[in-house]
Amino acid sequence: MHLRRLLRIGLLFWLMLSGLLVCYPLLSILQRYGRRDFTDYQQAIARWWSRKFCRIVNLRIQAHGKISTHPILFVANHISWIDIV
């Protein structure tokens, strides 16, 4: 039990470090050189980071239904910090 917790803390530390040392500089370089698809890269990195975070904290996400093709507004009542992920 304690070993698993230490492993997760270590993995979370690695994820935070990789976000700071790899993702942030990469995004700033892409933005500086005016890449038109900058938001695509930004979204891809955010999805990668969120997917890794959820896996480390053993969070499973289930989606039901279809994504609307029409404009839509989602309103969320965040109960805790985990709702944002």
Contacts in CASP RR format, 6 or more apart in sequence:
PFRMAT RR
TARGET T0000
AUTHOR 0000-0000-0000
METHOD contacts of the structure
MODEL  1
MHLRRLLRIGLLFWLMLSGLLVCYPLLSILQRYGRRDFTDYQQAIARWWS
RKFCRIVNLRIQAHGKISTHPILFVANHISWIDIV
8 56 0 8 1.000
8 57 0 8 1.000
11 56 0 8 1.000
12 53 0 8 1.000
12 56 0 8 1.000
12 57 0 8 1.000
15 49 0 8 1.000
15 52 0 8 1.000
15 53 0 8 1.000
15 56 0 8 1.000
19 49 0 8 1.000
23 45 0 8 1.000
23 49 0 8 1.000
26 41 0 8 1.000
26 45 0 8 1.000
27 38 0 8 1.000
27 41 0 8 1.000
27 42 0 8 1.000
27 45 0 8 1.000
30 38 0 8 1.000
30 41 0 8 1.000
31 38 0 8 1.000
35 41 0 8 1.000
50 85 0 8 1.000
53 59 0 8 1.000
53 85 0 8 1.000
54 60 0 8 1.000
54 61 0 8 1.000
54 85 0 8 1.000
57 82 0 8 1.000
59 82 0 8 1.000
59 85 0 8 1.000
76 83 0 8 1.000
78 84 0 8 1.000
END
